[in-house]
């Protein structure tokens, strides 16, 4: 079953069981998937495209949570955290920090990096390996840490 089909099936199930938070999150996600399909001029999106849309939604939720926490809106923080958990369930499992550190070390050697100025080279090598399997912010922080020790 394609990821897009799984999302649609979960949406229908959430509607039947009257799970308001899940219905809300999946409804918005399905709309974003439709926009992405229209942009690509495709009937159905590939799983990689669906993951990209879901990651974008996850990032928006994380940004919203940070903003609502600053504003002292704990009610909205909880709503966003619930939707974030629902969205994350559609993403492939992320790599652990230990696995990423190993990849970063190998990429630094592969790129022949000598300092922080070579961060772009290292990131290019890493992102091709971990695309969709790791948080880019975490990867960036690990690369900065590794290169600053040089």
C-alpha positions as CSV (number, residue, x, y, z in Angstrom):
1,X,0.0,0.0,0.0
2,X,1.3,3.4,-0.9
3,X,1.8,5.9,1.8
4,X,-0.7,8.3,0.3
5,X,-3.3,5.4,0.3
6,X,-2.5,4.6,3.9
7,X,-3.0,8.2,4.9
8,X,-6.4,8.2,3.2
9,X,-7.4,5.0,4.9
10,X,-6.3,6.3,8.3
11,X,-8.3,9.5,7.6
12,X,-11.5,7.5,6.9
13,X,-10.9,5.4,10.0
14,X,-10.4,8.5,12.1
15,X,-13.6,10.0,10.8
16,X,-15.5,6.9,11.7
17,X,-14.1,6.7,15.2
18,X,-14.5,10.5,15.7
19,X,-10.9,11.3,16.5
20,X,-11.0,15.0,16.0
21,X,-7.3,15.7,16.3
22,X,-6.4,13.0,13.9
23,X,-9.1,14.0,11.4
24,X,-7.8,17.6,11.6
25,X,-4.2,16.7,11.0
26,X,-4.8,14.2,8.2
27,X,-7.3,16.5,6.5
28,X,-4.8,19.3,6.3
29,X,-2.1,16.8,5.2
30,X,-4.3,15.4,2.5
31,X,-4.9,18.9,1.2
32,X,-1.2,19.5,1.0
33,X,-0.7,16.2,-0.8
34,X,-3.2,17.3,-3.4
35,X,-1.4,20.6,-3.9
36,X,1.9,18.7,-4.3
37,X,0.2,16.3,-6.9
38,X,-1.1,19.3,-8.8
39,X,2.3,21.0,-8.8
40,X,3.9,17.8,-10.2
41,X,1.0,17.2,-12.6
42,X,0.6,13.7,-11.3
43,X,-2.4,11.6,-10.4
44,X,-0.6,9.9,-7.5
45,X,2.5,11.0,-5.6
46,X,5.4,8.6,-5.1
47,X,6.2,7.7,-1.5
48,X,9.3,9.9,-1.5
49,X,7.2,12.9,-2.5
50,X,4.7,12.1,0.2
51,X,7.5,11.9,2.8
52,X,8.7,15.3,1.6
53,X,5.3,16.9,2.2
54,X,4.9,15.2,5.6
55,X,8.4,16.5,6.6
56,X,7.4,20.0,5.6
57,X,4.3,19.7,7.8
58,X,6.3,18.3,10.7
59,X,8.7,21.3,10.4
60,X,5.7,23.7,10.4
61,X,4.3,22.0,13.6
62,X,7.7,22.3,15.3
63,X,8.0,26.0,14.4
64,X,4.4,26.5,15.7
65,X,5.1,24.8,18.9
66,X,8.1,27.0,19.5
67,X,6.1,30.1,18.8
68,X,3.2,29.1,20.9
69,X,5.5,28.3,23.8
70,X,7.0,31.8,23.6
71,X,3.5,33.2,23.6
72,X,2.4,31.1,26.6
73,X,-0.4,29.3,24.7
74,X,-0.2,25.9,26.3
75,X,-3.6,24.9,24.8
76,X,-2.2,25.4,21.2
77,X,1.1,23.8,22.1
78,X,-0.7,20.6,23.1
79,X,-2.8,20.6,19.9
80,X,0.3,21.0,17.8
81,X,2.2,18.3,19.7
82,X,-0.6,15.9,19.1
83,X,-0.7,16.6,15.4
84,X,3.1,16.4,15.3
85,X,3.0,12.9,16.7
86,X,0.3,11.9,14.2
87,X,2.4,13.2,11.3
88,X,5.6,11.6,12.5
89,X,4.0,8.2,12.4
90,X,4.0,8.5,8.6
91,X,7.7,9.2,8.4
92,X,10.4,6.4,8.1
93,X,12.2,5.8,11.3
94,X,15.1,8.3,11.8
95,X,18.7,7.3,12.3
96,X,20.1,7.5,15.8
97,X,22.7,10.1,16.8
98,X,25.3,7.4,17.0
99,X,24.7,6.2,13.5
100,X,24.8,9.8,12.2
101,X,28.1,10.5,14.0
102,X,29.6,7.5,12.2
103,X,28.4,8.8,8.8
104,X,29.6,12.3,9.6
105,X,33.1,11.0,10.4
106,X,33.2,9.0,7.2
107,X,31.9,12.0,5.2
108,X,34.5,14.4,6.6
109,X,37.2,12.0,5.5
110,X,35.6,11.4,2.1
111,X,35.2,15.1,1.4
112,X,38.8,15.8,2.6
113,X,37.5,18.5,4.9
114,X,40.0,20.6,6.8
115,X,37.8,23.0,8.7
116,X,34.4,24.6,9.1
117,X,34.8,26.2,5.6
118,X,34.3,22.8,4.1
119,X,30.9,22.3,5.7
120,X,29.1,22.5,2.3
121,X,31.2,19.7,0.9
122,X,30.6,17.4,3.9
123,X,26.8,18.2,4.0
124,X,26.5,17.3,0.3
125,X,28.1,13.9,0.9
126,X,26.0,13.2,4.0
127,X,22.6,14.4,2.7
128,X,22.9,12.0,-0.3
129,X,23.3,9.1,2.2
130,X,20.7,10.1,4.8
131,X,18.0,11.7,2.7
132,X,14.7,11.3,4.5
133,X,16.2,9.2,7.3
134,X,17.6,12.0,9.5
135,X,16.7,15.5,10.7
136,X,18.8,17.9,8.6
137,X,19.2,20.2,11.6
138,X,20.7,17.4,13.7
139,X,23.0,16.5,10.8
140,X,24.1,20.1,10.4
141,X,24.9,20.4,14.1
142,X,26.9,17.2,14.1
143,X,28.9,18.3,11.1
144,X,29.6,21.7,12.7
145,X,30.7,19.9,15.9
146,X,33.0,17.6,13.9
147,X,34.6,20.3,11.8
148,X,35.1,22.7,14.7
149,X,37.3,20.1,16.4
150,X,39.7,20.2,13.5
